[in-house]
Amino acid sequence: MTDHDLIQNLHRRMDSQDKMLLEIRDTMTAHIATAKEVKPAIDELVALWKGSKILIPLLASAAAMVWAVFAWAKDHVK
């Protein structure tokens, strides 16, 4: 291969890399735009999930208390 062929090959590869980088940039731009639209919904889901982590033990405690009252009433009220 001559120097001219090597340089042409190098330029072709660099052009290919430029195209890939432009595609990546466009994809990242679209991803960032989508993320900005979806972020409030995700934040709301996270808040609900964190709230449910608190709510589930409370509901379990309430259910245990109701069961205890039912068991007491079953034994003592006749």
PDB file of N, CA, C and O in Angstrom, chain B, residues numbered from 101:
ATOM      1  N   MET B 101       0.839  -1.184   0.000  1.00  0.00           N
ATOM      2  CA  MET B 101       0.000   0.000   0.000  1.00  0.00           C
ATOM      3  C   MET B 101       0.877   1.238   0.000  1.00  0.00           C
ATOM      4  O   MET B 101       1.925   1.301   0.643  1.00  0.00           O
ATOM      5  N   THR B 102       0.417   2.184  -0.725  1.00  0.00           N
ATOM      6  CA  THR B 102       1.162   3.448  -0.767  1.00  0.00           C
ATOM      7  C   THR B 102       0.711   4.332   0.373  1.00  0.00           C
ATOM      8  O   THR B 102      -0.276   4.052   1.052  1.00  0.00           O
ATOM      9  N   ASP B 103       1.447   5.389   0.565  1.00  0.00           N
ATOM     10  CA  ASP B 103       1.072   6.347   1.611  1.00  0.00           C
ATOM     11  C   ASP B 103      -0.290   6.964   1.311  1.00  0.00           C
ATOM     12  O   ASP B 103      -1.075   7.223   2.223  1.00  0.00           O
ATOM     13  N   HIS B 104      -0.563   7.193   0.056  1.00  0.00           N
ATOM     14  CA  HIS B 104      -1.850   7.773  -0.336  1.00  0.00           C
ATOM     15  C   HIS B 104      -2.998   6.820   0.033  1.00  0.00           C
ATOM     16  O   HIS B 104      -4.041   7.257   0.520  1.00  0.00           O
ATOM     17  N   ASP B 105      -2.801   5.540  -0.199  1.00  0.00           N
ATOM     18  CA  ASP B 105      -3.835   4.558   0.155  1.00  0.00           C
ATOM     19  C   ASP B 105      -4.043   4.492   1.668  1.00  0.00           C
ATOM     20  O   ASP B 105      -5.172   4.383   2.146  1.00  0.00           O
ATOM     21  N   LEU B 106      -2.962   4.558   2.397  1.00  0.00           N
ATOM     22  CA  LEU B 106      -3.074   4.530   3.857  1.00  0.00           C
ATOM     23  C   LEU B 106      -3.822   5.760   4.380  1.00  0.00           C
ATOM     24  O   LEU B 106      -4.656   5.660   5.280  1.00  0.00           O
ATOM     25  N   ILE B 107      -3.513   6.898   3.807  1.00  0.00           N
ATOM     26  CA  ILE B 107      -4.185   8.133   4.216  1.00  0.00           C
ATOM     27  C   ILE B 107      -5.662   8.078   3.841  1.00  0.00           C
ATOM     28  O   ILE B 107      -6.512   8.500   4.624  1.00  0.00           O
ATOM     29  N   GLN B 108      -5.973   7.570   2.669  1.00  0.00           N
ATOM     30  CA  GLN B 108      -7.377   7.432   2.248  1.00  0.00           C
ATOM     31  C   GLN B 108      -8.122   6.492   3.204  1.00  0.00           C
ATOM     32  O   GLN B 108      -9.255   6.770   3.598  1.00  0.00           O
ATOM     33  N   ASN B 109      -7.487   5.398   3.568  1.00  0.00           N
ATOM     34  CA  ASN B 109      -8.096   4.460   4.498  1.00  0.00           C
ATOM     35  C   ASN B 109      -8.328   5.124   5.855  1.00  0.00           C
ATOM     36  O   ASN B 109      -9.387   4.956   6.459  1.00  0.00           O
ATOM     37  N   LEU B 110      -7.345   5.871   6.327  1.00  0.00           N
ATOM     38  CA  LEU B 110      -7.470   6.582   7.588  1.00  0.00           C
ATOM     39  C   LEU B 110      -8.615   7.590   7.536  1.00  0.00           C
ATOM     40  O   LEU B 110      -9.392   7.691   8.486  1.00  0.00           O
ATOM     41  N   HIS B 111      -8.728   8.332   6.443  1.00  0.00           N
ATOM     42  CA  HIS B 111      -9.806   9.319   6.286  1.00  0.00           C
ATOM     43  C   HIS B 111     -11.179   8.627   6.258  1.00  0.00           C
ATOM     44  O   HIS B 111     -12.144   9.121   6.841  1.00  0.00           O
ATOM     45  N   ARG B 112     -11.249   7.487   5.579  1.00  0.00           N
ATOM     46  CA  ARG B 112     -12.509   6.741   5.513  1.00  0.00           C
ATOM     47  C   ARG B 112     -12.925   6.277   6.902  1.00  0.00           C
ATOM     48  O   ARG B 112     -14.096   6.369   7.270  1.00  0.00           O
ATOM     49  N   ARG B 113     -11.972   5.785   7.663  1.00  0.00           N
ATOM     50  CA  ARG B 113     -12.274   5.327   9.022  1.00  0.00           C
ATOM     51  C   ARG B 113     -12.669   6.497   9.916  1.00  0.00           C
ATOM     52  O   ARG B 113     -13.579   6.372  10.736  1.00  0.00           O
ATOM     53  N   MET B 114     -11.997   7.621   9.765  1.00  0.00           N
ATOM     54  CA  MET B 114     -12.353   8.796  10.569  1.00  0.00           C
ATOM     55  C   MET B 114     -13.742   9.304  10.208  1.00  0.00           C
ATOM     56  O   MET B 114     -14.497   9.721  11.086  1.00  0.00           O
ATOM     57  N   ASP B 115     -14.086   9.273   8.921  1.00  0.00           N
ATOM     58  CA  ASP B 115     -15.434   9.670   8.510  1.00  0.00           C
ATOM     59  C   ASP B 115     -16.480   8.730   9.107  1.00  0.00           C
ATOM     60  O   ASP B 115     -17.551   9.168   9.528  1.00  0.00           O
ATOM     61  N   SER B 116     -16.165   7.452   9.140  1.00  0.00           N
ATOM     62  CA  SER B 116     -17.072   6.478   9.738  1.00  0.00           C
ATOM     63  C   SER B 116     -17.255   6.753  11.233  1.00  0.00           C
ATOM     64  O   SER B 116     -18.364   6.668  11.762  1.00  0.00           O
ATOM     65  N   GLN B 117     -16.160   7.079  11.896  1.00  0.00           N
ATOM     66  CA  GLN B 117     -16.248   7.404  13.325  1.00  0.00           C
ATOM     67  C   GLN B 117     -17.063   8.672  13.547  1.00  0.00           C
ATOM     68  O   GLN B 117     -17.829   8.760  14.507  1.00  0.00           O
ATOM     69  N   ASP B 118     -16.904   9.644  12.673  1.00  0.00           N
ATOM     70  CA  ASP B 118     -17.691  10.880  12.791  1.00  0.00           C
ATOM     71  C   ASP B 118     -19.180  10.592  12.671  1.00  0.00           C
ATOM     72  O   ASP B 118     -19.988  11.141  13.419  1.00  0.00           O
ATOM     73  N   LYS B 119     -19.540   9.724  11.720  1.00  0.00           N
ATOM     74  CA  LYS B 119     -20.953   9.362  11.566  1.00  0.00           C
ATOM     75  C   LYS B 119     -21.480   8.677  12.827  1.00  0.00           C
ATOM     76  O   LYS B 119     -22.581   8.977  13.287  1.00  0.00           O
ATOM     77  N   MET B 120     -20.689   7.758  13.382  1.00  0.00           N
ATOM     78  CA  MET B 120     -21.105   7.071  14.605  1.00  0.00           C
ATOM     79  C   MET B 120     -21.256   8.049  15.766  1.00  0.00           C
ATOM     80  O   MET B 120     -22.208   7.957  16.541  1.00  0.00           O
ATOM     81  N   LEU B 121     -20.320   8.982  15.885  1.00  0.00           N
ATOM     82  CA  LEU B 121     -20.397   9.960  16.964  1.00  0.00           C
ATOM     83  C   LEU B 121     -21.617  10.856  16.818  1.00  0.00           C
ATOM     84  O   LEU B 121     -22.245  11.209  17.816  1.00  0.00           O
ATOM     85  N   LEU B 122     -21.963  11.230  15.591  1.00  0.00           N
ATOM     86  CA  LEU B 122     -23.169  12.027  15.371  1.00  0.00           C
ATOM     87  C   LEU B 122     -24.424  11.236  15.747  1.00  0.00           C
ATOM     88  O   LEU B 122     -25.357  11.786  16.332  1.00  0.00           O
ATOM     89  N   GLU B 123     -24.443   9.945  15.410  1.00  0.00           N
ATOM     90  CA  GLU B 123     -25.582   9.110  15.790  1.00  0.00           C
ATOM     91  C   GLU B 123     -25.690   8.997  17.308  1.00  0.00           C
ATOM     92  O   GLU B 123     -26.787   9.055  17.863  1.00  0.00           O
ATOM     93  N   ILE B 124     -24.555   8.838  17.972  1.00  0.00           N
ATOM     94  CA  ILE B 124     -24.556   8.755  19.433  1.00  0.00           C
ATOM     95  C   ILE B 124     -25.047  10.066  20.031  1.00  0.00           C
ATOM     96  O   ILE B 124     -25.838  10.063  20.975  1.00  0.00           O
ATOM     97  N   ARG B 125     -24.585  11.179  19.490  1.00  0.00           N
ATOM     98  CA  ARG B 125     -25.020  12.488  19.985  1.00  0.00           C
ATOM     99  C   ARG B 125     -26.522  12.658  19.820  1.00  0.00           C
ATOM    100  O   ARG B 125     -27.201  13.131  20.731  1.00  0.00           O
ATOM    101  N   ASP B 126     -27.047  12.270  18.652  1.00  0.00           N
ATOM    102  CA  ASP B 126     -28.486  12.385  18.415  1.00  0.00           C
ATOM    103  C   ASP B 126     -29.265  11.484  19.366  1.00  0.00           C
ATOM    104  O   ASP B 126     -30.308  11.880  19.887  1.00  0.00           O
ATOM    105  N   THR B 127     -28.764  10.284  19.592  1.00  0.00           N
ATOM    106  CA  THR B 127     -29.423   9.358  20.504  1.00  0.00           C
ATOM    107  C   THR B 127     -29.412   9.912  21.927  1.00  0.00           C
ATOM    108  O   THR B 127     -30.420   9.841  22.630  1.00  0.00           O
ATOM    109  N   MET B 128     -28.287  10.458  22.347  1.00  0.00           N
ATOM    110  CA  MET B 128     -28.202  11.038  23.690  1.00  0.00           C
ATOM    111  C   MET B 128     -29.136  12.233  23.838  1.00  0.00           C
ATOM    112  O   MET B 128     -29.777  12.397  24.876  1.00  0.00           O
ATOM    113  N   THR B 129     -29.215  13.060  22.814  1.00  0.00           N
ATOM    114  CA  THR B 129     -30.115  14.211  22.862  1.00  0.00           C
ATOM    115  C   THR B 129     -31.562  13.747  22.993  1.00  0.00           C
ATOM    116  O   THR B 129     -32.324  14.300  23.786  1.00  0.00           O
ATOM    117  N   ALA B 130     -31.940  12.734  22.219  1.00  0.00           N
ATOM    118  CA  ALA B 130     -33.304  12.204  22.311  1.00  0.00           C
ATOM    119  C   ALA B 130     -33.537  11.575  23.681  1.00  0.00           C
ATOM    120  O   ALA B 130     -34.616  11.724  24.255  1.00  0.00           O
ATOM    121  N   HIS B 131     -32.549  10.883  24.202  1.00  0.00           N
ATOM    122  CA  HIS B 131     -32.681  10.246  25.513  1.00  0.00           C
ATOM    123  C   HIS B 131     -32.861  11.295  26.612  1.00  0.00           C
ATOM    124  O   HIS B 131     -33.691  11.124  27.506  1.00  0.00           O
ATOM    125  N   ILE B 132     -32.099  12.360  26.546  1.00  0.00           N
ATOM    126  CA  ILE B 132     -32.204  13.417  27.552  1.00  0.00           C
ATOM    127  C   ILE B 132     -33.572  14.081  27.475  1.00  0.00           C
ATOM    128  O   ILE B 132     -34.175  14.374  28.507  1.00  0.00           O
ATOM    129  N   ALA B 133     -34.070  14.321  26.260  1.00  0.00           N
ATOM    130  CA  ALA B 133     -35.392  14.924  26.111  1.00  0.00           C
ATOM    131  C   ALA B 133     -36.473  14.010  26.673  1.00  0.00           C
ATOM    132  O   ALA B 133     -37.399  14.476  27.337  1.00  0.00           O
ATOM    133  N   THR B 134     -36.359  12.719  26.411  1.00  0.00           N
ATOM    134  CA  THR B 134     -37.332  11.758  26.932  1.00  0.00           C
ATOM    135  C   THR B 134     -37.239  11.680  28.452  1.00  0.00           C
ATOM    136  O   THR B 134     -38.257  11.600  29.139  1.00  0.00           O
ATOM    137  N   ALA B 135     -36.031  11.703  28.968  1.00  0.00           N
ATOM    138  CA  ALA B 135     -35.840  11.630  30.421  1.00  0.00           C
ATOM    139  C   ALA B 135     -36.476  12.826  31.116  1.00  0.00           C
ATOM    140  O   ALA B 135     -37.043  12.682  32.199  1.00  0.00           O
ATOM    141  N   LYS B 136     -36.389  14.000  30.509  1.00  0.00           N
ATOM    142  CA  LYS B 136     -37.005  15.192  31.096  1.00  0.00           C
ATOM    143  C   LYS B 136     -38.523  15.049  31.147  1.00  0.00           C
ATOM    144  O   LYS B 136     -39.160  15.532  32.083  1.00  0.00           O
ATOM    145  N   GLU B 137     -39.105  14.388  30.147  1.00  0.00           N
ATOM    146  CA  GLU B 137     -40.554  14.197  30.118  1.00  0.00           C
ATOM    147  C   GLU B 137     -40.993  13.141  31.131  1.00  0.00           C
ATOM    148  O   GLU B 137     -42.057  13.274  31.736  1.00  0.00           O
ATOM    149  N   VAL B 138     -40.196  12.106  31.320  1.00  0.00           N
ATOM    150  CA  VAL B 138     -40.581  10.968  32.148  1.00  0.00           C
ATOM    151  C   VAL B 138     -40.214  11.170  33.618  1.00  0.00           C
ATOM    152  O   VAL B 138     -40.809  10.538  34.492  1.00  0.00           O
ATOM    153  N   LYS B 139     -39.252  12.034  33.901  1.00  0.00           N
ATOM    154  CA  LYS B 139     -38.751  12.205  35.258  1.00  0.00           C
ATOM    155  C   LYS B 139     -39.844  12.498  36.281  1.00  0.00           C
ATOM    156  O   LYS B 139     -39.823  11.883  37.348  1.00  0.00           O
ATOM    157  N   PRO B 140     -40.806  13.401  36.028  1.00  0.00           N
ATOM    158  CA  PRO B 140     -41.836  13.632  37.049  1.00  0.00           C
ATOM    159  C   PRO B 140     -42.649  12.376  37.380  1.00  0.00           C
ATOM    160  O   PRO B 140     -42.988  12.146  38.541  1.00  0.00           O
ATOM    161  N   ALA B 141     -42.959  11.576  36.382  1.00  0.00           N
ATOM    162  CA  ALA B 141     -43.715  10.345  36.635  1.00  0.00           C
ATOM    163  C   ALA B 141     -42.884   9.358  37.449  1.00  0.00           C
ATOM    164  O   ALA B 141     -43.409   8.701  38.348  1.00  0.00           O
ATOM    165  N   ILE B 142     -41.618   9.251  37.146  1.00  0.00           N
ATOM    166  CA  ILE B 142     -40.747   8.341  37.899  1.00  0.00           C
ATOM    167  C   ILE B 142     -40.597   8.818  39.338  1.00  0.00           C
ATOM    168  O   ILE B 142     -40.611   8.015  40.271  1.00  0.00           O
ATOM    169  N   ASP B 143     -40.452  10.135  39.514  1.00  0.00           N
ATOM    170  CA  ASP B 143     -40.351  10.676  40.872  1.00  0.00           C
ATOM    171  C   ASP B 143     -41.618  10.385  41.671  1.00  0.00           C
ATOM    172  O   ASP B 143     -41.548  10.084  42.863  1.00  0.00           O
ATOM    173  N   GLU B 144     -42.777  10.475  41.017  1.00  0.00           N
ATOM    174  CA  GLU B 144     -44.035  10.172  41.696  1.00  0.00           C
ATOM    175  C   GLU B 144     -44.110   8.690  42.080  1.00  0.00           C
ATOM    176  O   GLU B 144     -44.556   8.349  43.176  1.00  0.00           O
ATOM    177  N   LEU B 145     -43.672   7.820  41.176  1.00  0.00           N
ATOM    178  CA  LEU B 145     -43.656   6.389  41.493  1.00  0.00           C
ATOM    179  C   LEU B 145     -42.722   6.079  42.660  1.00  0.00           C
ATOM    180  O   LEU B 145     -43.037   5.250  43.514  1.00  0.00           O
ATOM    181  N   VAL B 146     -41.593   6.737  42.691  1.00  0.00           N
ATOM    182  CA  VAL B 146     -40.642   6.526  43.789  1.00  0.00           C
ATOM    183  C   VAL B 146     -41.256   6.999  45.105  1.00  0.00           C
ATOM    184  O   VAL B 146     -41.110   6.345  46.137  1.00  0.00           O
ATOM    185  N   ALA B 147     -41.945   8.144  45.060  1.00  0.00           N
ATOM    186  CA  ALA B 147     -42.591   8.645  46.275  1.00  0.00           C
ATOM    187  C   ALA B 147     -43.669   7.673  46.753  1.00  0.00           C
ATOM    188  O   ALA B 147     -43.792   7.422  47.952  1.00  0.00           O
ATOM    189  N   LEU B 148     -44.449   7.127  45.820  1.00  0.00           N
ATOM    190  CA  LEU B 148     -45.472   6.149  46.193  1.00  0.00           C
ATOM    191  C   LEU B 148     -44.839   4.889  46.773  1.00  0.00           C
ATOM    192  O   LEU B 148     -45.342   4.330  47.748  1.00  0.00           O
ATOM    193  N   TRP B 149     -43.739   4.443  46.178  1.00  0.00           N
ATOM    194  CA  TRP B 149     -43.057   3.248  46.657  1.00  0.00           C
ATOM    195  C   TRP B 149     -42.516   3.469  48.069  1.00  0.00           C
ATOM    196  O   TRP B 149     -42.646   2.606  48.937  1.00  0.00           O
ATOM    197  N   LYS B 150     -41.905   4.641  48.287  1.00  0.00           N
ATOM    198  CA  LYS B 150     -41.386   4.933  49.624  1.00  0.00           C
ATOM    199  C   LYS B 150     -42.526   5.027  50.624  1.00  0.00           C
ATOM    200  O   LYS B 150     -42.394   4.585  51.765  1.00  0.00           O
ATOM    201  N   GLY B 151     -43.644   5.602  50.198  1.00  0.00           N
ATOM    202  CA  GLY B 151     -44.810   5.673  51.068  1.00  0.00           C
ATOM    203  C   GLY B 151     -45.363   4.302  51.380  1.00  0.00           C
ATOM    204  O   GLY B 151     -45.812   4.050  52.498  1.00  0.00           O
ATOM    205  N   SER B 152     -45.334   3.412  50.401  1.00  0.00           N
ATOM    206  CA  SER B 152     -45.858   2.065  50.639  1.00  0.00           C
ATOM    207  C   SER B 152     -44.961   1.292  51.599  1.00  0.00           C
ATOM    208  O   SER B 152     -45.435   0.406  52.310  1.00  0.00           O
ATOM    209  N   LYS B 153     -43.680   1.615  51.626  1.00  0.00           N
ATOM    210  CA  LYS B 153     -42.781   0.953  52.571  1.00  0.00           C
ATOM    211  C   LYS B 153     -43.165   1.324  53.998  1.00  0.00           C
ATOM    212  O   LYS B 153     -42.943   0.538  54.920  1.00  0.00           O
ATOM    213  N   ILE B 154     -43.727   2.489  54.189  1.00  0.00           N
ATOM    214  CA  ILE B 154     -44.189   2.901  55.513  1.00  0.00           C
ATOM    215  C   ILE B 154     -45.598   2.358  55.755  1.00  0.00           C
ATOM    216  O   ILE B 154     -45.927   1.935  56.863  1.00  0.00           O
ATOM    217  N   LEU B 155     -46.418   2.376  54.716  1.00  0.00           N
ATOM    218  CA  LEU B 155     -47.822   1.997  54.847  1.00  0.00           C
ATOM    219  C   LEU B 155     -48.005   0.499  55.099  1.00  0.00           C
ATOM    220  O   LEU B 155     -48.889   0.114  55.865  1.00  0.00           O
ATOM    221  N   ILE B 156     -47.206  -0.337  54.486  1.00  0.00           N
ATOM    222  CA  ILE B 156     -47.359  -1.789  54.626  1.00  0.00           C
ATOM    223  C   ILE B 156     -47.172  -2.238  56.082  1.00  0.00           C
ATOM    224  O   ILE B 156     -47.997  -3.012  56.568  1.00  0.00           O
ATOM    225  N   PRO B 157     -46.149  -1.800  56.790  1.00  0.00           N
ATOM    226  CA  PRO B 157     -46.058  -2.197  58.201  1.00  0.00           C
ATOM    227  C   PRO B 157     -47.234  -1.682  59.041  1.00  0.00           C
ATOM    228  O   PRO B 157     -47.696  -2.360  59.959  1.00  0.00           O
ATOM    229  N   LEU B 158     -47.708  -0.477  58.715  1.00  0.00           N
ATOM    230  CA  LEU B 158     -48.864   0.050  59.455  1.00  0.00           C
ATOM    231  C   LEU B 158     -50.100  -0.811  59.215  1.00  0.00           C
ATOM    232  O   LEU B 158     -50.841  -1.125  60.146  1.00  0.00           O
ATOM    233  N   LEU B 159     -50.314  -1.189  57.957  1.00  0.00           N
ATOM    234  CA  LEU B 159     -51.469  -2.033  57.651  1.00  0.00           C
ATOM    235  C   LEU B 159     -51.323  -3.420  58.282  1.00  0.00           C
ATOM    236  O   LEU B 159     -52.306  -3.990  58.757  1.00  0.00           O
ATOM    237  N   ALA B 160     -50.136  -3.949  58.290  1.00  0.00           N
ATOM    238  CA  ALA B 160     -49.908  -5.249  58.915  1.00  0.00           C
ATOM    239  C   ALA B 160     -50.166  -5.169  60.421  1.00  0.00           C
ATOM    240  O   ALA B 160     -50.755  -6.082  61.000  1.00  0.00           O
ATOM    241  N   SER B 161     -49.734  -4.092  61.045  1.00  0.00           N
ATOM    242  CA  SER B 161     -49.987  -3.912  62.480  1.00  0.00           C
ATOM    243  C   SER B 161     -51.477  -3.779  62.749  1.00  0.00           C
ATOM    244  O   SER B 161     -51.991  -4.351  63.711  1.00  0.00           O
ATOM    245  N   ALA B 162     -52.173  -3.024  61.901  1.00  0.00           N
ATOM    246  CA  ALA B 162     -53.623  -2.863  62.072  1.00  0.00           C
ATOM    247  C   ALA B 162     -54.327  -4.200  61.896  1.00  0.00           C
ATOM    248  O   ALA B 162     -55.253  -4.508  62.646  1.00  0.00           O
ATOM    249  N   ALA B 163     -53.913  -4.991  60.933  1.00  0.00           N
ATOM    250  CA  ALA B 163     -54.533  -6.301  60.714  1.00  0.00           C
ATOM    251  C   ALA B 163     -54.276  -7.215  61.903  1.00  0.00           C
ATOM    252  O   ALA B 163     -55.166  -7.966  62.302  1.00  0.00           O
ATOM    253  N   ALA B 164     -53.089  -7.166  62.473  1.00  0.00           N
ATOM    254  CA  ALA B 164     -52.775  -7.980  63.645  1.00  0.00           C
ATOM    255  C   ALA B 164     -53.630  -7.546  64.829  1.00  0.00           C
ATOM    256  O   ALA B 164     -54.105  -8.380  65.600  1.00  0.00           O
ATOM    257  N   MET B 165     -53.824  -6.238  64.969  1.00  0.00           N
ATOM    258  CA  MET B 165     -54.637  -5.732  66.062  1.00  0.00           C
ATOM    259  C   MET B 165     -56.095  -6.170  65.900  1.00  0.00           C
ATOM    260  O   MET B 165     -56.734  -6.573  66.872  1.00  0.00           O
ATOM    261  N   VAL B 166     -56.618  -6.093  64.679  1.00  0.00           N
ATOM    262  CA  VAL B 166     -57.989  -6.537  64.419  1.00  0.00           C
ATOM    263  C   VAL B 166     -58.112  -8.033  64.713  1.00  0.00           C
ATOM    264  O   VAL B 166     -59.100  -8.471  65.303  1.00  0.00           O
ATOM    265  N   TRP B 167     -57.128  -8.806  64.310  1.00  0.00           N
ATOM    266  CA  TRP B 167     -57.161 -10.253  64.568  1.00  0.00           C
ATOM    267  C   TRP B 167     -57.119 -10.531  66.067  1.00  0.00           C
ATOM    268  O   TRP B 167     -57.813 -11.427  66.550  1.00  0.00           O
ATOM    269  N   ALA B 168     -56.314  -9.773  66.807  1.00  0.00           N
ATOM    270  CA  ALA B 168     -56.233  -9.967  68.257  1.00  0.00           C
ATOM    271  C   ALA B 168     -57.568  -9.640  68.922  1.00  0.00           C
ATOM    272  O   ALA B 168     -58.008 -10.357  69.821  1.00  0.00           O
ATOM    273  N   VAL B 169     -58.214  -8.556  68.480  1.00  0.00           N
ATOM    274  CA  VAL B 169     -59.524  -8.196  69.024  1.00  0.00           C
ATOM    275  C   VAL B 169     -60.537  -9.286  68.689  1.00  0.00           C
ATOM    276  O   VAL B 169     -61.342  -9.659  69.542  1.00  0.00           O
ATOM    277  N   PHE B 170     -60.511  -9.789  67.492  1.00  0.00           N
ATOM    278  CA  PHE B 170     -61.435 -10.862  67.084  1.00  0.00           C
ATOM    279  C   PHE B 170     -61.206 -12.120  67.924  1.00  0.00           C
ATOM    280  O   PHE B 170     -62.161 -12.749  68.379  1.00  0.00           O
ATOM    281  N   ALA B 171     -59.957 -12.478  68.124  1.00  0.00           N
ATOM    282  CA  ALA B 171     -59.644 -13.677  68.926  1.00  0.00           C
ATOM    283  C   ALA B 171     -60.069 -13.481  70.367  1.00  0.00           C
ATOM    284  O   ALA B 171     -60.606 -14.407  70.974  1.00  0.00           O
ATOM    285  N   TRP B 172     -59.843 -12.296  70.939  1.00  0.00           N
ATOM    286  CA  TRP B 172     -60.261 -12.005  72.306  1.00  0.00           C
ATOM    287  C   TRP B 172     -61.785 -12.090  72.426  1.00  0.00           C
ATOM    288  O   TRP B 172     -62.325 -12.686  73.357  1.00  0.00           O
ATOM    289  N   ALA B 173     -62.471 -11.460  71.432  1.00  0.00           N
ATOM    290  CA  ALA B 173     -63.930 -11.440  71.471  1.00  0.00           C
ATOM    291  C   ALA B 173     -64.474 -12.858  71.334  1.00  0.00           C
ATOM    292  O   ALA B 173     -65.468 -13.200  71.974  1.00  0.00           O
ATOM    293  N   LYS B 174     -63.848 -13.672  70.525  1.00  0.00           N
ATOM    294  CA  LYS B 174     -64.304 -15.048  70.338  1.00  0.00           C
ATOM    295  C   LYS B 174     -64.207 -15.846  71.642  1.00  0.00           C
ATOM    296  O   LYS B 174     -65.074 -16.666  71.944  1.00  0.00           O
ATOM    297  N   ASP B 175     -63.134 -15.592  72.414  1.00  0.00           N
ATOM    298  CA  ASP B 175     -62.940 -16.327  73.661  1.00  0.00           C
ATOM    299  C   ASP B 175     -63.796 -15.763  74.812  1.00  0.00           C
ATOM    300  O   ASP B 175     -64.256 -16.519  75.667  1.00  0.00           O
ATOM    301  N   HIS B 176     -64.006 -14.454  74.833  1.00  0.00           N
ATOM    302  CA  HIS B 176     -64.637 -13.840  75.984  1.00  0.00           C
ATOM    303  C   HIS B 176     -66.106 -13.482  75.807  1.00  0.00           C
ATOM    304  O   HIS B 176     -66.813 -13.338  76.804  1.00  0.00           O
ATOM    305  N   VAL B 177     -66.578 -13.338  74.618  1.00  0.00           N
ATOM    306  CA  VAL B 177     -67.976 -12.965  74.397  1.00  0.00           C
ATOM    307  C   VAL B 177     -68.723 -14.200  73.921  1.00  0.00           C
ATOM    308  O   VAL B 177     -68.495 -14.708  72.822  1.00  0.00           O
ATOM    309  N   LYS B 178     -69.645 -14.681  74.803  1.00  0.00           N
ATOM    310  CA  LYS B 178     -70.437 -15.858  74.450  1.00  0.00           C
ATOM    311  C   LYS B 178     -71.836 -15.688  74.913  1.00  0.00           C
ATOM    312  O   LYS B 178     -72.665 -16.575  74.710  1.00  0.00           O
TER     313      LYS B 178
END
